[in-house]
Every structure is written in structure tokens, then in C-alpha cells.
């Protein structure tokens, strides 16, 4: 029963942050959304901060699992790069509650050491995954630069898609732009 309750609380946290922002999210708003007593948050997570951190880890794990689900031992470097982009623009990353929660966490990470650490893990993982594939296609120096540029492009395009709420096709458009950019880097620097 514990995993079910923990997931209920994480889902309720995402809902509360999406509705109230991170600062407006309280133990009471989370427990109300989950339909559980507020004491259970302390029991499972040690308090609001522990639950917030668990929610960020959940979102990071979801992103990682989406990529892992697409890649196998026969996936070539270019395909892997495309899958990395697809994972970052996947439907779960487009959901209104998820996007608002990500934005709240990013903003708060500038003021919260643990959220900052988790954001760094996310950034480094993206860049490392990109570099791993680029290194199979071009010299190391260019591969590292291509990974850094591509990570910035993915983050920037994702942010642009999130902030352009009037266009439902913006995520697909931004995904295509990111893929096109990565392919142009492969063409420019590839061996």
C-alpha cells in the first residue's frame, strides 16, 4: 500500500503546484488533493520539502524511463539522439500540470540547494546522454560542444513550447526544430 500512497501524494503535489505554484502549495493543499490526512506526508516524506524533492525525482525518473523504453542495444547513435529529443518532448512533458510543475521547480532551484542539485543532475544527464551519442559520430571536442549546444536548444525550445499556450502544435514543431538542429550538427561535424 505504501507505493500507492506515495504516488498519490506525488500526483497531488504536481496538481497543487500546477494550481497554486510552489510557494502556494501547502501540506494541506496536497493532502486535500490526495484525499489523505496531512500527517501521512510527514510519515512517508518527512514533510513538505521531502515530498517536493520526491516529486522532482519522480519527474526526472519519468523522463529517464521514457528514454530507456525507446533505446536498445541495436539503437545507433543518430537514432539515440532522436530518442533523447523525443523523450524531452513526450506527452507527459507536455501536460499542463507537469509543465507548470517543472517551471516552478526550475524557478525555486535558484533558492533551494536540493532542488538546485536535482536540476544539475537533470542538466548533466541530458548533456552526458547527448555527448555519448555525438562521440560516436564526430571528434570528442566537437561532440562535447554539440552536446552542450543541443542541450541548450532542447531546454530553450521546450520552454518556448510551454510558454506559447495558444498553439497546441508548438511542442511537435519544437521537437522537429531540435531534431533538425542535431542533424545539422552531425552533418557539419560528423566523420
C-alpha positions as CSV (number, residue, x, y, z in Angstrom):
1,X,0.0,0.0,0.0
2,X,2.9,2.4,0.7
3,X,3.9,2.8,-3.0
4,X,0.3,3.6,-3.9
5,X,0.0,6.2,-1.2
6,X,3.4,7.7,-2.1
7,X,2.3,8.0,-5.7
8,X,-1.0,9.6,-4.7
9,X,0.9,12.2,-2.8
10,X,3.3,12.9,-5.6
11,X,0.4,13.2,-8.1
12,X,-1.4,15.5,-5.6
13,X,1.8,17.6,-5.3
14,X,2.0,18.0,-9.1
15,X,-1.6,19.1,-9.1
16,X,-1.2,21.5,-6.2
17,X,2.0,23.1,-7.6
18,X,0.3,23.4,-11.0
19,X,-2.7,25.2,-9.4
20,X,-1.1,27.2,-6.6
21,X,2.6,27.5,-7.5
22,X,5.3,26.1,-5.4
23,X,5.1,28.8,-2.7
24,X,1.3,28.4,-2.5
25,X,1.5,24.7,-2.2
26,X,0.9,23.5,1.4
27,X,0.7,20.2,3.2
28,X,-3.0,20.9,3.5
29,X,-3.5,21.5,-0.2
30,X,-1.5,18.4,-1.1
31,X,-3.4,16.2,1.4
32,X,-6.7,17.6,0.2
33,X,-5.9,16.8,-3.4
34,X,-4.8,13.3,-2.5
35,X,-7.8,12.7,-0.2
36,X,-5.5,11.7,2.6
37,X,-4.6,13.1,6.0
38,X,-1.8,15.7,6.2
39,X,0.1,13.5,8.7
40,X,0.8,10.9,6.1
41,X,3.1,13.4,4.3
42,X,5.3,13.5,7.3
43,X,5.1,9.8,7.7
44,X,6.3,9.0,4.2
45,X,8.4,12.0,3.3
46,X,9.3,13.8,6.5
47,X,7.4,17.0,5.5
48,X,6.6,19.2,2.5
49,X,10.3,19.6,1.4
50,X,10.8,15.9,1.3
51,X,7.7,15.5,-0.8
52,X,8.7,18.3,-3.1
53,X,12.1,16.6,-3.7
54,X,10.5,13.2,-4.2
55,X,8.2,14.8,-6.8
56,X,11.2,16.3,-8.7
57,X,12.9,12.9,-8.6
58,X,9.7,11.3,-9.9
59,X,9.6,13.7,-12.8
60,X,13.3,13.1,-13.6
61,X,12.8,9.3,-13.4
62,X,9.8,9.6,-15.7
63,X,12.0,11.4,-18.3
64,X,14.8,8.8,-17.9
65,X,12.4,5.9,-18.2
66,X,10.8,7.3,-21.4
67,X,14.3,7.3,-23.0
68,X,15.2,3.9,-21.7
69,X,12.0,2.5,-23.1
70,X,13.0,3.5,-26.6
71,X,16.6,2.5,-26.7
72,X,18.0,-1.0,-27.1
73,X,21.4,-2.5,-27.9
74,X,20.7,-2.1,-31.6
75,X,20.0,1.6,-31.5
76,X,22.5,3.6,-33.4
77,X,23.9,7.0,-32.3
78,X,21.7,9.1,-34.5
79,X,18.6,7.2,-33.5
80,X,19.5,7.6,-29.9
81,X,19.9,11.3,-30.3
82,X,16.4,11.5,-31.8
83,X,15.0,9.4,-29.0
84,X,16.6,11.8,-26.4
85,X,14.8,14.7,-28.1
86,X,11.5,12.7,-28.3
87,X,11.7,11.9,-24.6
88,X,12.1,15.6,-23.7
89,X,9.1,16.5,-25.8
90,X,7.0,13.4,-24.8
91,X,3.3,13.8,-24.0
92,X,3.9,13.6,-20.2
93,X,6.4,16.5,-20.6
94,X,3.6,18.5,-22.3
95,X,0.8,18.1,-19.8
96,X,-0.2,21.4,-18.3
97,X,0.2,20.2,-14.7
98,X,3.7,18.8,-15.5
99,X,4.9,21.9,-17.4
100,X,3.8,24.2,-14.6
101,X,5.4,22.0,-12.0
102,X,8.7,21.9,-14.0
103,X,8.7,25.7,-14.3
104,X,8.0,26.1,-10.6
105,X,10.8,23.7,-9.7
106,X,13.3,25.4,-12.0
107,X,12.5,28.8,-10.5
108,X,12.8,27.6,-7.0
109,X,16.0,25.7,-7.7
110,X,17.8,29.0,-7.7
111,X,16.9,29.4,-4.0
112,X,16.9,25.8,-2.8
113,X,20.1,23.8,-2.6
114,X,18.5,20.3,-3.0
115,X,16.3,21.4,-5.9
116,X,19.4,23.1,-7.5
117,X,21.3,19.8,-7.1
118,X,18.5,17.9,-8.8
119,X,18.3,20.4,-11.6
120,X,22.1,20.0,-12.1
121,X,21.6,16.2,-12.2
122,X,19.0,16.7,-14.9
123,X,21.1,19.0,-17.0
124,X,24.2,16.9,-16.7
125,X,22.3,13.7,-17.6
126,X,20.9,15.3,-20.7
127,X,24.3,16.6,-21.8
128,X,26.0,13.3,-21.0
129,X,23.5,11.3,-22.9
130,X,23.8,13.6,-25.9
131,X,27.7,13.6,-25.7
132,X,27.7,9.8,-25.6
133,X,26.0,9.6,-28.9
134,X,27.7,12.5,-30.6
135,X,31.1,11.0,-29.7
136,X,30.2,8.0,-31.9
137,X,29.7,10.4,-34.8
138,X,32.4,13.1,-34.5
139,X,35.6,14.0,-32.8
140,X,35.4,14.4,-29.0
141,X,35.8,18.2,-28.9
142,X,33.1,18.8,-31.4
143,X,30.9,16.1,-29.7
144,X,31.1,17.8,-26.3
145,X,30.3,21.2,-27.9
146,X,27.4,19.7,-29.9
147,X,26.0,18.1,-26.7
148,X,26.2,21.4,-24.9
149,X,24.5,23.3,-27.7
150,X,21.9,20.6,-28.2
151,X,21.0,20.5,-24.5
152,X,20.6,24.3,-24.5
153,X,18.5,24.1,-27.7
154,X,16.2,21.3,-26.2
155,X,15.7,23.3,-23.0
156,X,15.1,26.5,-24.8
157,X,12.6,25.0,-27.3
158,X,10.8,23.1,-24.5
159,X,10.5,26.4,-22.6
160,X,9.2,28.2,-25.8
161,X,6.7,25.5,-26.3
162,X,5.4,25.7,-22.7
163,X,5.1,29.4,-22.8
164,X,3.2,29.5,-26.2
165,X,-0.1,28.1,-24.8
166,X,-2.1,29.4,-27.7
167,X,-0.5,26.9,-30.2
168,X,-1.2,23.2,-29.5
169,X,1.2,22.1,-32.2
170,X,4.2,24.1,-30.7
171,X,5.6,21.0,-28.9
172,X,5.7,19.0,-32.2
173,X,7.2,22.0,-34.0
174,X,9.9,22.5,-31.4
175,X,10.7,18.8,-31.4
176,X,11.2,18.9,-35.2
177,X,13.4,22.0,-34.8
178,X,15.6,20.3,-32.2
179,X,15.9,17.2,-34.4
180,X,16.8,19.3,-37.4
181,X,19.4,21.1,-35.4
182,X,21.0,17.9,-34.2
183,X,21.1,16.5,-37.7
184,X,22.7,19.7,-38.9
185,X,25.4,19.3,-36.3
186,X,26.0,15.7,-37.3
187,X,26.3,16.9,-40.9
188,X,28.6,19.8,-40.0
189,X,31.0,17.9,-37.7
190,X,30.3,14.2,-38.4
191,X,33.1,11.9,-39.5
